[in-house]
Every structure is written in C-alpha cells, then in structure tokens.
Amino acid sequence: MRAVIARSGASVVEVVDGPVCEPGPGRVRIRVAAATVNPVDLMVVEGAPVRYGLVRERAVFGLGWDVAGEVDAVGAGVTGFAVGDAVLGLRDRLDVRTGALAEFVVLDADAVAPRPVELDPVAAATIPLNGSTAWQGLDLLGAAVGDTLLVTGAAGGVGAFAVELAAARGVRVVAVAGAADEASVRDLGARWFVPRGVDLADRIRALVPGGVDAALDAAMLGPDALDAVRGGGAFVAVNAGAAPPGLRGIRVHQVWVRADATRLAELATAAGKGELTLRVARTFPFTDAPRAFAAVAEGGLRGRVVLVP
C-alpha cells in the first residue's frame, strides 16, 4: 500500500510502498477514503517532536491524524464494527511508522466512530483532530451557559470548531481573527468580533468589562490573550509550549488531544445533521502529497487540505 512518511532529519515528505498491517486484538483496520494534512504534520516533518522530547529518534515517522473511510478488517475482541462500516477516526500517537495518510491505517477501536452515511468522507476527514481538540479544550475550561469565552484564531481549524461548539452550549463568544473573516466567524455563532492587532486585551475588555471568563488560545497569542481574562478565570493553550504563566489566579491548561470515540461520534452526528460546519480548502491525490504539504505550509487557507487515494 502507499503511505506518506517523513524520514528523520530529511525534512521532506515521501510517498512509499509498504505492507498492509493486520489489526491486532482490540484494533480496526480502515480502508482510507480521505485523510487530512494538518499543521502538526509539518512539525513532524521538521523534526519538532524529537527536538521537544515528545518521541525518540527513529528512521521513519508516519504522517496524518484524521481519517475517514470504511472498516476493512477487525481484530479479536472488537465489537460494534463490521467490515464495510463507514467510519472516521483519530490517530493520536506520535511514534508510529504509518499514520492516517495511507491507503490503510490500523487504529485502536476506541479511536474509531461511526460515520453518518450522509457525511461525505472528504468533509468527515476534517473533523477528528481539530474537532476533538476544540471539544476537549472547552471541557478543560468548563465554560457554562451565559459565560464569556475568548477564542483566538477563530477562523482556523480548531478555533472555528471552538466558536461553533461553544455557541451551541450557550456560551457567549468573543472571536478574534483577521478582519476579512468577521462575517464567517459571526455565522459560526460569535457574539462579538475583535480584529487581531495591538491592544487586544483592552479592546476585548471594552466589550466585556472586567474581562472574559475564559479563553481558548488557538492562535498562540499567549500573554495578550491571557490579559483579556478576568482574575480567577480559565485559559487553554492549544499549541504545545504556548501556555503562559497563570497570572491573577487564572487556571492555565494545555490541551493534549486524545482519541475519544464517544465524543468523535457526537461530532460526526452533529456534522451529519448540519449542526457543525466542515470546511475543505483543497484536495490532492496521495501521489501529490508534497504539493499538499506545501499548500498547508504556505498558509492562508480557510479549511483543511485533504488527501484521497
């Protein structure tokens, strides 16, 4: 089968041929219909996880976290899935030889969820990583109905999901993004919009006197976003190493995404009902994986880049 990999120290993306792995006990093999390229994949290509001590050096790293497709085989002890089932899944382990950017991927059964038949696999492949990160970040914050929440990077992959999910929970959202994104971010449910730029905290506090109850920082603004949070509030950093000190008694968390089949199923169901906005920027065949990675690296996209076999 074809798989997209990064060779340690090479900083390049390759498409290679390899064996199709058998699913062991408690695991599911998925025939991939679509898989997403995320910024974290670029970090793996550049060797960041090794530099930061998250994984040990190895010759080859598999790429890709998000997958949508059909069950191709199930391992011993797996219940609830059968060959041919439409699914989506999240590969949340860094230290793997084959990731979701492959023609087949094997995942733990608790990292796989049913995919509604009305949900196109290309669109579905944009859900797992960013949707799970946003959901788990909101859970860490504990924002409740009527609370105010700042979301930075509100037009990006995680931020857009966070805005929409928070608004659905009855949370009042202050969204920060580029000025050109105001209409789309408001459509997601943001109550207030603040263009990114200088004096951010002051401009947010002018809208929400005393500061917001919580912040989900998807744009790595760090102290600038923290300053907009009231004393004793809560703050979640999405990107590794971007969490500022917890000044003024603010609870500061770092969200480390984990595969959660129950939540993934809820996200997929919401998307299937049209209650969650899915955005695909571009699609590429597997053979054009280097071009797909270049498009993500260039930035400026609104939506995900998806590879299809």
C-alpha positions as CSV (number, residue, x, y, z in Angstrom):
1,M,0.0,0.0,0.0
2,R,1.0,3.6,-0.4
3,A,1.8,5.7,2.7
4,V,3.0,9.2,3.3
5,I,6.0,9.4,5.6
6,A,8.8,11.7,6.8
7,R,12.4,10.5,7.2
8,S,14.1,11.7,10.3
9,G,16.4,14.5,9.6
10,A,15.5,14.9,6.0
11,S,12.6,17.4,6.3
12,V,10.9,16.1,3.2
13,V,7.6,14.3,2.5
14,E,7.7,11.0,0.7
15,V,5.1,8.6,-0.7
16,V,6.4,5.0,-0.2
17,D,5.1,1.5,-0.7
18,G,4.7,-0.8,2.3
19,P,2.8,-3.8,3.7
20,V,-0.8,-3.7,4.8
21,C,-0.8,-4.3,8.6
22,E,-3.1,-6.8,10.3
23,P,-5.3,-5.4,13.1
24,G,-4.3,-7.0,16.4
25,P,-6.7,-7.5,19.3
26,G,-8.9,-4.5,20.0
27,R,-7.9,-2.8,16.8
28,V,-9.6,-1.9,13.5
29,R,-8.2,-1.6,10.0
30,I,-9.7,1.2,7.9
31,R,-9.5,1.5,4.1
32,V,-8.8,5.2,3.8
33,A,-11.2,7.3,1.6
34,A,-9.8,10.6,2.8
35,A,-7.2,11.9,5.3
36,T,-6.3,15.4,6.3
37,V,-2.9,17.2,6.3
38,N,-2.6,19.4,9.5
39,P,0.0,21.8,10.7
40,V,1.1,19.3,13.2
41,D,2.2,17.1,10.3
42,L,4.5,19.8,9.2
43,M,6.0,19.9,12.7
44,V,6.7,16.1,12.4
45,V,8.4,16.6,9.0
46,E,10.6,19.3,10.5
47,G,11.5,17.0,13.5
48,A,9.9,19.1,16.2
49,P,8.5,16.2,18.3
50,V,12.1,14.7,18.6
51,R,13.6,18.1,19.5
52,Y,11.0,18.7,22.2
53,G,11.5,15.2,23.7
54,L,8.0,14.0,22.8
55,V,9.3,11.0,20.9
56,R,12.6,9.2,20.4
57,E,14.5,9.5,17.2
58,R,13.5,6.9,14.6
59,A,14.2,6.5,10.9
60,V,10.6,7.0,9.6
61,F,7.6,8.7,11.0
62,G,4.1,8.1,9.7
63,L,2.0,11.2,8.9
64,G,-1.6,12.0,9.3
65,W,-4.0,12.1,12.2
66,D,-7.5,12.4,10.6
67,V,-9.1,9.6,8.6
68,A,-12.5,8.7,7.1
69,G,-13.2,5.5,5.2
70,E,-14.6,2.0,5.7
71,V,-13.8,-0.8,8.1
72,D,-11.6,-3.3,6.2
73,A,-10.9,-5.8,9.0
74,V,-11.4,-6.1,12.8
75,G,-9.1,-7.7,15.4
76,A,-10.1,-10.1,18.1
77,G,-12.4,-8.7,20.7
78,V,-13.7,-5.8,18.7
79,T,-17.4,-5.3,18.9
80,G,-19.7,-2.7,17.3
81,F,-17.8,-2.6,14.0
82,A,-18.1,-4.8,10.9
83,V,-16.4,-4.9,7.6
84,G,-17.8,-2.2,5.3
85,D,-19.0,0.1,8.1
86,A,-18.5,3.8,7.3
87,V,-16.2,5.3,10.0
88,L,-13.9,8.1,10.9
89,G,-11.0,8.0,13.3
90,L,-8.2,9.8,15.1
91,R,-4.6,8.6,15.2
92,D,-3.3,10.3,18.4
93,R,0.0,8.5,18.8
94,L,3.1,10.3,17.5
95,D,5.6,7.4,17.5
96,V,4.2,5.4,14.6
97,R,5.6,4.1,11.3
98,T,2.3,4.5,9.4
99,G,-0.2,7.3,10.1
100,A,-3.6,8.1,8.6
101,L,-2.1,9.4,5.4
102,A,-2.0,5.9,3.9
103,E,-4.3,3.6,1.9
104,F,-4.9,1.6,5.0
105,V,-4.5,2.5,8.7
106,V,-4.9,0.4,11.8
107,L,-6.3,2.2,14.9
108,D,-7.5,1.2,18.4
109,A,-11.2,0.6,18.3
110,D,-11.8,3.3,20.9
111,A,-10.3,5.8,18.4
112,V,-12.9,5.0,15.7
113,A,-16.5,6.2,15.4
114,P,-19.4,5.5,13.0
115,R,-19.7,8.0,10.2
116,P,-23.2,9.0,9.2
117,V,-24.0,7.9,5.6
118,E,-24.9,11.4,4.6
119,L,-21.5,12.7,5.7
120,D,-19.1,12.7,2.7
121,P,-15.7,11.2,3.7
122,V,-13.7,14.1,2.4
123,A,-15.6,16.5,4.7
124,A,-15.7,14.0,7.5
125,A,-11.9,13.7,7.5
126,T,-11.6,17.3,8.6
127,I,-13.4,16.6,12.0
128,P,-11.3,14.3,14.2
129,L,-8.2,16.2,15.2
130,N,-9.5,19.8,15.2
131,G,-13.0,18.9,16.4
132,S,-11.6,16.8,19.3
133,T,-9.1,19.4,20.3
134,A,-11.8,22.1,20.4
135,W,-14.2,19.9,22.4
136,Q,-11.5,18.8,24.9
137,G,-10.3,22.4,25.3
138,L,-13.8,23.6,26.1
139,D,-14.2,20.8,28.6
140,L,-11.0,21.9,30.4
141,L,-12.3,25.5,30.6
142,G,-15.6,24.4,32.0
143,A,-17.4,27.3,30.4
144,A,-21.2,27.2,31.1
145,V,-24.3,28.8,29.7
146,G,-24.0,32.6,29.9
147,D,-20.2,32.6,30.4
148,T,-18.0,34.7,28.1
149,L,-15.3,32.9,26.1
150,L,-12.5,34.4,24.1
151,V,-11.4,32.3,21.1
152,T,-8.3,33.4,19.2
153,G,-7.6,32.1,15.7
154,A,-11.4,31.9,15.4
155,A,-11.2,31.3,11.6
156,G,-8.7,28.5,11.9
157,G,-9.2,24.7,12.1
158,V,-9.5,24.5,15.9
159,G,-10.8,28.0,16.5
160,A,-13.8,27.7,14.2
161,F,-14.9,24.5,15.8
162,A,-14.5,26.0,19.2
163,V,-16.6,29.0,18.3
164,E,-19.4,26.8,17.0
165,L,-19.3,24.3,19.8
166,A,-19.2,26.9,22.5
167,A,-22.1,28.8,21.0
168,A,-24.1,25.6,20.9
169,R,-23.5,25.3,24.6
170,G,-25.0,28.7,25.3
171,V,-21.6,30.4,25.8
172,R,-21.1,34.0,24.6
173,V,-18.1,34.0,22.3
174,V,-15.7,36.8,21.6
175,A,-13.9,35.8,18.4
176,V,-10.5,37.1,17.3
177,A,-9.4,36.7,13.7
178,G,-8.4,38.7,10.7
179,A,-10.8,41.5,9.7
180,A,-11.8,39.7,6.5
181,D,-13.1,36.7,8.5
182,E,-15.6,38.6,10.5
183,A,-18.7,37.5,8.6
184,S,-17.8,33.8,8.5
185,V,-16.9,33.8,12.2
186,R,-20.1,35.5,13.2
187,D,-22.0,32.9,11.1
188,L,-20.4,30.3,13.4
189,G,-22.1,31.9,16.4
190,A,-19.7,34.5,17.8
191,R,-21.5,37.3,19.7
192,W,-18.6,39.7,19.4
193,F,-15.8,40.0,16.9
194,V,-12.4,41.7,17.5
195,P,-9.8,42.0,14.7
196,R,-6.4,40.8,15.7
197,G,-3.8,43.5,16.4
198,V,-2.4,45.7,19.1
199,D,-4.0,46.5,22.4
200,L,-6.1,43.3,22.0
201,A,-6.9,42.9,25.7
202,D,-8.1,46.5,26.1
203,R,-10.4,46.2,23.1
204,I,-11.9,43.0,24.4
205,R,-12.4,44.4,27.9
206,A,-14.2,47.4,26.3
207,L,-16.8,44.8,25.1
208,V,-16.7,42.7,28.2
209,P,-16.0,44.8,31.3
210,G,-13.7,43.1,33.8
211,G,-12.6,40.6,31.2
212,V,-13.9,37.3,29.8
213,D,-14.5,34.3,32.0
214,A,-12.2,32.0,29.8
215,A,-10.0,31.9,26.8
216,L,-9.2,29.2,24.2
217,D,-6.0,30.4,22.6
218,A,-5.7,28.7,19.2
219,A,-3.5,31.5,17.7
220,M,-0.6,31.3,20.2
221,L,-1.2,34.8,21.5
222,G,-0.2,33.8,25.0
223,P,0.0,36.8,27.4
224,D,-2.0,39.1,25.1
225,A,-5.0,36.7,25.3
226,L,-4.4,35.9,29.0
227,D,-4.7,39.7,29.8
228,A,-8.2,39.7,28.5
229,V,-9.3,37.0,31.0
230,R,-10.7,38.1,34.4
231,G,-8.9,37.2,37.6
232,G,-9.6,33.7,38.6
233,G,-10.8,32.7,35.1
234,A,-9.5,29.9,32.9
235,F,-7.2,29.7,29.9
236,V,-6.4,26.9,27.5
237,A,-3.4,26.8,25.2
238,V,-3.9,24.7,22.1
239,N,-0.3,24.6,20.8
240,A,2.4,22.9,22.8
241,G,4.6,25.3,24.7
242,A,2.3,28.2,24.2
243,A,0.8,28.3,27.7
244,P,1.6,31.5,29.6
245,P,2.1,31.7,33.4
246,G,-1.2,31.7,35.4
247,L,-1.2,35.3,36.5
248,R,-4.0,36.7,38.7
249,G,-5.1,33.2,39.8
250,I,-6.1,32.2,36.2
251,R,-6.2,28.4,35.7
252,V,-4.0,27.7,32.8
253,H,-4.2,24.4,30.9
254,Q,-2.5,22.8,27.9
255,V,-4.9,20.7,25.8
256,W,-3.2,17.4,24.6
257,V,-5.7,15.8,22.3
258,R,-6.7,12.2,22.8
259,A,-8.8,9.9,20.8
260,D,-12.3,9.6,22.2
261,A,-14.7,7.5,20.2
262,T,-17.8,8.8,22.1
263,R,-17.0,12.4,21.5
264,L,-16.0,11.7,17.9
265,A,-19.3,10.1,17.3
266,E,-21.1,13.1,18.7
267,L,-19.1,15.4,16.4
268,A,-19.9,13.3,13.4
269,T,-23.6,13.1,14.2
270,A,-23.7,16.9,14.6
271,A,-21.9,17.4,11.3
272,G,-24.3,14.9,9.6
273,K,-27.2,17.0,10.8
274,G,-25.7,20.2,9.5
275,E,-25.0,21.5,13.1
276,L,-21.2,21.6,12.6
277,T,-19.6,23.5,9.8
278,L,-17.0,21.5,7.8
279,R,-14.5,23.3,5.5
280,V,-12.4,21.7,2.8
281,A,-9.9,24.1,1.2
282,R,-8.3,21.8,-1.3
283,T,-8.0,18.1,-2.2
284,F,-5.0,16.3,-3.6
285,P,-4.3,12.7,-4.6
286,F,-1.9,10.7,-2.5
287,T,0.7,11.0,-5.2
288,D,0.7,14.8,-4.8
289,A,1.4,14.7,-1.1
290,P,4.4,17.0,-1.3
291,R,2.2,19.6,-3.0
292,A,-0.4,19.2,-0.4
293,F,2.1,19.8,2.4
294,A,3.4,22.8,0.6
295,A,-0.1,24.3,0.4
296,V,-0.5,23.9,4.2
297,A,2.9,25.4,4.8
298,E,2.1,28.4,2.7
299,G,-0.9,29.1,4.9
300,G,-3.8,31.5,4.4
301,L,-6.3,28.6,3.8
302,R,-9.8,28.6,5.3
303,G,-10.4,24.9,5.7
304,R,-8.3,21.8,5.6
305,V,-6.2,20.2,2.9
306,V,-7.4,16.6,2.3
307,L,-5.6,13.7,0.5
308,V,-7.5,11.0,-1.3
309,P,-6.1,7.7,-2.5
